[in-house]
Amino acid sequence: FEAKVVQHQFFKESNTILVHLSDNTIWQSSNEGFAWDQKFPGERFLAFYMHTHTNQRAYLIMDTDKFFYTTDGGRDWHSLSAPSPPNSFGAAVLRFQPRSDYLIWVGNVGCAGTTENCRAEAQLSRDNGRSWNFIEDYIVHCDWARDDELLVDWTQIICESYQNKQGLHSTFGRDNALQLIWGRDYFDKKTKLFEHVIGFIKFSEFLIVAEYLPTQNALDLQVSLDGRTVAAGQFPPGMHPNTHAYTVLELSTGLIFLHMTMSEWPNPFWGNLLKSNSNGTYFGLLIENVNRNDIGFVDFEKFVGLDGIVMVNVVANPAQATLSGSKVLQTRITHNDGGTWRPLTPPKFDSQGETYPCSNVGCALHVHGYTERIDARTTYSSPGVVMAVGNVGEVLAPYTESDTFLSRDGGFTWEEVHKDAHLWEFGDSGSIIVIVNDEEPTDHVLFTMDEGISWRQYQFSNDKLQIKLIIMVQEDTSRKFMLLGHPPHDSMSSTIVHSDFTSLMHKECVLNIEDPGHDDFEIWSTSEERQEVCLFGRQTLYHRRKRDANCVVCKQYKAEEKVIKNCAIARCLTSVPITTVQG
């Protein structure tokens, strides 16, 4: 490609991927990057949107009131007219709900020619864009209230809408109150929830609102489970959001994880990690001095699919960092949802069989977190298997001085699998792992089919590339990988290398749920290494491919986790009465 890749995404459960380039073109591959087709040459595209509730639908957004859509995973595309050109105010152009034909479009109105009343306007469609109806103008954000887990009325819409609806939208400040309006019957019956807000976010079954209190020049966090009744969040002393920025991180086991920034600009940023009770209103402190970056993202990693495991980086020198402006980081992990935290246990030997020079009691494994990765995805693939880039020492070393590590037990124990920092990607549900050095231009990748015991090299090109990402279908079930990079001296172009590993192995793994232990899978539980057998009142077992099994998982039936024991809860952590979103 002659331009940079600025956006890419697979259709879910599909081999088809869309790529948006910086030259405003859209390209499509229906075979995982092997061949590419430019969509609608001569047209200028600003972005594309994947439908968040329907896997086969996508929308190509142009710089006019025309857009293209597909309802069959990119096999056929059609054009329609939007009610206005896409907005230039930073709002999402399209919003979706589980009923796939129902859309909200936010566009520019009054912005051609004289722009004294240029504003963002929201309209809705109930027929996938064939017809449109006005919702509200002078808005910052509008969305359907209904979601997969926020089970409110299908017709309800929620909007951040300016009180004074005159003038140039982009010039508005806090003197023009940004109200939160809840509208039933497709916004025909409106109710003002809050007089002044900074924003809102839907997170699982929660609606979370950052309310602005102008008389105090402060923030308040409000939480609702139904969109009608709200309750203010209660925080430990000294941690109320009226004096601190906060980042909503994750919904875990029905609870909200929240990062509250405790340092103040111009100092580097860090803060406290808090967790809510079941209705999101009372927050208790889990761990202090958790690292965040300048734009609000936090070194917080939850191992998806494994309840209770979270990894963070903490600032080890907050007092010195306030003076020097330089943070020193250390990694901590919890296996009981924040009840206790500990350092990562370092391996005894490196990937070359040598002992580590750091051997005192303060030595641990430290890994680079969410705030540093270009590809901000989870490190988890098959149950318990995690990869990370880091070092063994007293503190986290720079990325270029780090090596590549793997854990097979949810972060309890680790092994160094290769020297130097690498990008990685899991294929075939973890049966193959591909890594590539991203510290310098390279012409090869390394791959393993036994989770790092042995590695083989594959040269993908005669010319070296600076690799930025490894791309795989969203479900990590394929054995075809795409390397996204650029020539060493041409960072404004993009090269995608298609690497196919399907010919390495054809024997399919055998899974026998009725007779475990006599097939190609093993049963594993996070409680094997944890002091507590149960977590959240249960002990759970997972099936995963054996490390030395000489087979591929393919797309066969996946056994669900099995709860084998319900436990009496002997001890319970109580919450202490007391905006940015990451994910």
N, C-alpha and C positions, 0 to 999 in steps of 0.2 A: 504494500500500500504506500502511496506517496504522501500520506498524512498520518498523524498520530491517532491511535485508537483512544477515544475519550469515553466510550460506553460499550459494554458488551454484556450479553445475557442469553442463556439458553431458554427456550421454552421448557417448562417443567415436563419431565417424563418424555423427553424428545431428544433427537439427535440434531435438531435445528437450532442454530445460533444466529443472533443479529449483532452486527457491529456498526457503531456510529463513529465516523472519523471527524477530525478537526476541520476538514474541508467541506463539511456539511453534506456528506454522502452517507448512504446506508448500504451495507453489504450483508448478504445472507449466505450461510452455508447449511445445507441439509444433510451433510455427512460428517459432522464433527470437525469441520475445518479442512477437509481434503480438497474441496473445490468451492469457489466463491462466485456469487452472482450479484452485480450491483442492482439495487432496486431503484427503478425510475430515474435513469440518468438525466441530468439537466435540472432536476428539482433540488431545492435546498431544504435540508432537514435540520431542525434544532435539537431533536431528541427523539427517543421512542419510549413508550410505556408498555410494560407487560401487565395484563389484567391480573390483579392480585387474588382473584377468587376463581378464575377460569383458566386452565392451563393453555388452551389453544388460542387465546385471543391476545392480540397486540395492536398497538396504534403508533403510526409514524407521524410525528408532529412537524409541520412545515412552518415557514415564516409568514404564511398567509392564513386565510380562514379555511383552507383546504387541508384535509388529513386523509391518510390511508389506514385501512384496518384489515385484519384477518381474523376469521373465526375458526380456522382449521390448521393452526400451527404453521402458517406461512406458505401453504401450498397455493392459496389464491389470495390476492389482495384486491381491495375495492376502495374507491374514493368517495368521500362525502364532504359536505360543507359544514363547518363549525359556525356558531353564532358570531364569532369575532376572532381576530388573530390571537395567538397564544399570548398570555400576559408577560410583561417584561419586569414584573415587580418581585420575582423570586418565588411566587406561589406555585404549587404543583398545578399543572395544566389540567390533568385528569384525576378524578377520584372515582373509586369503584365500590360496589357492595356485592354481597353474595348473589343477588339476582343480577345475572351477567349483563342484561341489556340496560341496566340503570346506570347512568353516567352523570358526573358533574364536570363541567368545563369552566375554567377560569381564564378569561381573555382580556385583552386591551379594548377599551371603548373610549372614544373621543381623543385618541392619540395621534390621529393623522391631521396634518396641517397645523392649525392652532391647537396647542395642547393644554390650554388653561383649565380644562376639566378632564384631563386624561386620568383614567381610573381603571381599576380591576373590577370586572363584573363576572358573577357566577350565574350559569344557566344549567338546567338539568334536562336530561333526555331519558325517556322510558322505552326507547326503541333503538338503542345502540347508535344514536347520533343522527337518525333520520329527521327528527324534529326536536325543537328545543323550547324551553320555557324559562322565563326570567326568575331568578332566586333573589339576588341582592347585588348592589354595587357598592363601590368604595369598601371592598373587603380585602383582608389580608390572607384569609384561609377559610375555605368551606369544605365540609366533608359530610358524608353520610354518617349518621349516628350509629346505625346498625352495622355490626361486624360479626365475625364468626363466633365470638364469645361474649361480646357486648350485645345482649339479646333484648334490644329495645324495639319500638315500633319501626316497621320498614319505611314509613313515610317521613321519618324525622331527619332533619338536616341541622347541622350546627355550624355557625359562621362567626368569625371574628370580623366585626363590622364597625367602621368609624361612625361616631355619633353625628358629626357635621359632614354632610355629603355635598360639599361644594369645593371647587378648587382643584389644584394639581395634587393628585394622590401622593406622589413621591415626596412632597414637601411637608407632609403631616408629621407632627411630633406628639409628645405626650399631652400637649394642651388640647388635642382633639381626642377624646376618650375612645379607646378601642374596646367596644362592648362585645360580650359573648352572648349571641342570640341563638336560642333553641327554637326550631320551627317544626310544628306538626303539619300533617296534610301537605307535604311538599312545600313547606315554608309559608303556607297561607295563614296559619295561626302561630304567631310568634310570641315568645316569652324571653325577656331579658334575664339571663342567669347571673351575669356580673356586669357592673358598670364599667370596669376598666381591667383589662387583662394584658399580659405579655404574650400569651399563647396557650394552646392546649394540645394534648396528645392522647390518642386512644392506644391503650396498652393492654392486650388480652381483654379481660372483663372490666378493666378500669378506664374511666375517663379522668385524666389528670390535668388540672388547670393551674397555670401560674397567674394568680390575681395580683394586680398592681394596686397599692394603697397610696394614692397621691398625697394625702395629708401627712403621711409618715415617710414618703419616698422609699417605700419598702415593698417586698414581695410576700405573698402568702401562698401556700400550696393547698389546693382544694381537690378533694377526691370524690368521685361519684361512681356508683355501680349501676345506676339506672338512668342517668342523665337528667333526673329531676331533683332528687335530693342530694345535697353535697355536704361534706364535712371537712373542716380544716384539719390539716396534718398536725400532729402533736410531736414535738421533738425534745431531745435532751437539752438541759440548760446550756445556753451559749451557742446552740446550733440551729436556731430558727432561720428559715430562708429569708426573713426580712432583712438580714444583713449579710447573706451569703448566696453566691450563685450555686445552682445545683444541676446535676445531670441524672436523668432517669435512665438506669442502666439495663434492667432486666426484670422480667417476671419469672420467678422460680417457685415452683410448688405453690402457686397462688399468692405469693408475697412479692412486694416491690423492693428491689434493691435501688438505693439512691446514694449518689456521691455528693457530699456537701463540701464545697471549697472553703478551706479555712485560712489559706494564705491570701495576701492582698497584693494587687498590682502596685509597683513594678516587680515584685518578687516572683520567682518561679511558682507555679501552681501545684498544690496538693490539697488533700482534704480527707474527710472522714467517710467511711462506708457505713451506711445505715440500712436496716431492714425493717419492713413494716409488719404489722399484724395482718390477719386475714382480710380485713376490709380496707386496708391501706391508710389508716388514719393515725396509728401510733407507731413511732419509729424508735428503734433501739440501736445503739452503737455496736458495730461489729469489730472494726479495726481502724486505727488512725493513720494519718499521713500517707494515704493512697495517692499515687502519682496520677496527674492529668496534664494535658497539654494546653496550649494557649487558646484553642478553639473549643475546649470543653470535653474532649474525649478522654477516656480514663483507661488505665492499664487494668482491665477487669476482664477475665476470661471464665465463662461458665462452660463446663464440659457438657455439650448438648446430649441429651439422652441418658445422662447419669446424674441422678438426683444428688444434690448436696455438695458437689465438687466445684470449687471456685478457686481461681488463681489470680493474684494481684501482685503489682510491684509497689513497694512502699519507699518513701523518701527516708533514708537512714540518717540524714544530716540536716534536719529542718532548721536548726538554729544557725548553723554555718551557711546553709544555702540562702538564708535571708540576707546575709552580709555579702557572700561571694557571688550569688546568682547562679551557682552551679549545684545541681542535684546529684546525689549519690543514691543509686537504687539497689534494693534487695528484693528477692521474690519470696512470697509467702503463699501457702496453699491451705485450704480447709477441705475436709472430707465429711463434715457434719453441718453444712450450710451456714458456716460462720460462727459456730459455737466455739471452736478452737482453731488457731492458726499455727503453722510451723514452717520452717525453711524446707526447701526441696532437698531430699537426701541425695548427696552426690554419688556417682559411681566410684568404685575403688580404682578402676583402671580406665585409661582412655581407649580410643579405637585402635591404637597401635600396641596395646598391652602394657603401656607405661603408667607408672603411678603419677598422680598429680602433684606438682610442687607445693600446693597448698594442702596442709595436712592438720592444721590446728583445729580446735573445737569450733572456731567461727567460720570454717569453710563450709560452703553449701553450693548447690547449683542455682544459678540465677539466669533468667531467660528474658529475652526481649518481648515486649507485650504489644497490646492492641494499638497503642499510640504510634508505633514505629513502622508497622507493616503497611505496604502499599495495598496488599490484598487483605482487607480487614475481615477475615473469616475465622471460624472456629478452628482449633487445632485438632478437634476430635473427628475420628472416622468410625471404624468398627469399635464395638464396645471396649472401652478401656485404653485403646491405642491412641497415643498423643505424640506429636513431634514439636520440637521447639529449637530455637537458636539461642545459645547462651554460653556460659563459661562456669568453671568451678573456681571459686575464690571467695573472698569476703564480701565483694560487691560486684555489681554488673559491669562488665567490660564493654567497650565500644563494639558495635556490630561487626566491624572488620577484624576484630580480634577474637571473635566468637567461633564456636563449633556447633555441630548439629547433633541433637540428642533425641532419644525415643523412649517412651514409657509404654509398657503393656498392661499396667495395672492401675490406670487412672491417676497417675502422678505419684504413687507411693514410692516407686523405685525407678531409676533412670539409667540408661546406658548411652555412651557416646557412640554414634554410628558412623560419623565421618568428620574429618578435620575441615575447618573453614565453614563459614555460613552458607547455607543453601536454602533455596525455595523448595517446597515439597508439595506433592499432591498424591492423594490416595486414589487407586482405581480398583474396580471389581470388588467393592465393599471391603477394601483393605488388603486383598490378596497380592496386589502389586503396589509398590510405592516408587515414585519417580522423584529424584531430587536433581537440582541443577545449581551450580555455583553462580551466585548473583553478585559477587564482589568484583568480578572482572569479566571481560568478554570471554566466551567459551564456545566450543564447537561440539560438545557432547553432554549427555546426561548420564546419570547413574540410576540403576533400578535394582530393586530387590523383590523377591517373591517369598521370602521367609522372614519378613519384618526386621531386616537389618542384620541378620547373621552373615549373609554373603551379598556382595554387590557386583553387578556387571556393568560394563560401560557400553553405551551406544552413541556413535558419532552421527549427528543429525545433519551436518553440513561441512563443506570444505572451508567455509568462511566463518569466522567467529562472530557471534552476536552478543550484545548485552541483553540478557534475559530479565524481564520485569515481572512476568507472571507465568504460572502454569494454569491452564484453563481446562476444566473437565465438566461433563454434564453435572447438573446440580445434585443428582442422587449419588454421585461417586460410584456408579455401577459399571461404567465402561472401562475398556482397556485402551482407549484412544485418547491421547493427550495433545493439547495445543500449547506450544511455547510461544509466548508473545514477547517480542523484543525489538531491537533496532540495531543497525550497523554501529560500530563503535564511534564513528565520527559523524553520525547523522541521526540525532535524537528526534528530529521532526518527522521522520518517516516511521513506518511500522512493518515488521515482518512476523508472520505467523507460520510456525513450523508444525505440520501435522505428523505425529509420531504414533504408529499403530503397533501395539504389543500383543494383538490377538493370536498371532501365529506361534507364540511361545508355548502355549499350553491349550489343549483341547478337552482334556478330561474334566468333567464337571464334578464338583464336590457332592458327596452324599450326606444328606441330613436325615437322621432317624430320631424323631422326637420321642418315639415310644421306647427306644433302646439306646439312650445316650451313652457315649463312651465307645461305641462300636461303629462309628462313622467318622467323617472328616471334620467334625466340629467338637468344641469343648464347651463346658458350662463354666461360666465365670461370674463372680459377684464382687462388688466393691467391698463387701464385708470380709473378704479373705485377708486383707491386710489391715483392716480397721479394727480398733479396739472394740467398738460397738458393733454387734452383729446386725442390728436393725437401724434403719434410718426412716424417719417419718412413720414409725409404727409398723414397718414391714421389712422383710428381707427379700431381696429381688435377685433372680438369676438371669443371666443373658447367655445366648448361644453365640459363639464366634468361631471362625475357622481356626483350626490348629495351626500353629506357627510353621510346622514342617510338613503340612499336608500338601501333596503334589497335585493340586487341582485348582480349578477356578470356580468362583461362586456363581457367576453369571446373574441372570435375573430370576433365579428360582425363588420359590416361596421362602420368605424370611420368618423364622420363628420369633414370636413376640416374647418380650421378657415375661418371666413367670414369677409371681409372688408365691413363695413357698412357705412363708411364715408370717403371721400377724402377731405383733408383739405388744405387750402391755407397756404403756409409756410410764416409766418410773420417774423421769425427771423432765421438766418442761421449762423452756426459757421464756420468761415473760418480758413483754415489751415495756420499756420505760416511758411513761408519758412525757412527754417532752415538749435559660432553660433550653436546657439542651437535652437531646435524646440520643442515646447511643444504641446501635443495633443494626 
